[in-house]
Amino acid sequence: MRHLNAVLAAFMCFFLFSPITFTVQAAQHARSFEFTYETTLKNIPSTAHTVRIWIPIASSNSHQTVKIIRRVASVPTQITQDPVFGNRMLYAVIHHPHSSTVSLKVIYAVTRYEYSRGDFRTLMSYNRDPAQVPVSLVRFVEPNRLVPTGGIIAQIAEENTQGKEGEVEKAYALYNYVFHNMRYDKSGTGWGRGDAIWACDAKHGNCTDFHSLFMALARAEKIPTRFDIGFPLPQTAQGTIPGYHCWAEFYVQGLGWTPVDISEAWQTPSKHDFFFGSLDANRVLFSTGRDLTLAPKQDGPPVNYFVYPYVEVDGKPFDSVEKKFSFRNLTAVQRR
């Protein structure tokens, strides 16, 4: 009997505290949905010789599973991948187009997971200043065209990290600087380009401006930081999505890439602590990086960030592009 009781106790301990419990909790913080990305080129000049189209393709990673359900295109397409950041894209080239209109659609089944690297106190256990940035991360401390690391950016970074030590403590100080000195406001012009100097001066903008300023400040302190962009998912069961959403990640030695979403924290101040180190499931990632070279390489300058279609006609950027994004939640049965 004593042996039987011990076995039963061990079983109950396993049932209550085993990873099964964690899996159930994790499932509550996941979101499955069908996502549709549509784009239409209009008014292609009748004199055009070559039209080239790139649209970003969402991919699976440790925080989302992505399956392409269907691709619909009025022209032949292929999936390519850039060699620097690993972003995938749908590419089409049309020689002497016979129509002034080209349409493409990609429909996905996505499951996105909420995840956390821990709160500030937990992250501080990894806090240290590395002797030098690993070679594989050097690009993430270098400036981009609109994300400089010198001048006023370096000055602000130094002022706000004075007396702070280690990547986590410094990143947290810069997170709070952006949180307290920016406001989410898309009035006027200039916002949305991810111009860190503009954001520093204007002190408002959208998610691109918030996170470009954070990236610039962090990189000025030699903290590797990268830019992620995709789409937000409203709390409704289905609908259209008016535009993109972006966030940033900084690298913590011994832990890895750690997310911040300062614009979401600003709009929901009660989640200030959550969005330093954690992300919710109401999003889907499409690409990473700034100043991108597409595959095959575009004729124009590097792409600032890549979430909307990029099109060239005879080597020149072409802007007569309509786009539409929509979603609908999927039930457990529909996900099978």
Secondary structure, DSSP 8 states (H G I E B T S, - for coil): -HHHHHHHHHHHHHHHHSHHHHHHHHHTTEEEEEEEEEEEE----TT-SEEEEEEEE---BTTEEEEEEEEEESS--EEEE-TTT--EEEEEEEES-S-S-EEEEEEEEEEEE-EES--HHHHGGG----SS--GGGGGGTS-BTTB--SHHHHHHHHHHHTT--SHHHHHHHHHHHHHHH-EE---SSSTTS--HHHHHHH-EE-HHHHHHHHHHHHHHTT--EEEEEEEE--SSSEEE--S-EEEEEEEETTTEEEEE-HHHHHHSGGGTTTTBTEE-SSEEEEEE-SSB--SS--SSS-BS--SS-EEEETTEE---EEEEEEEEE--HHHH-
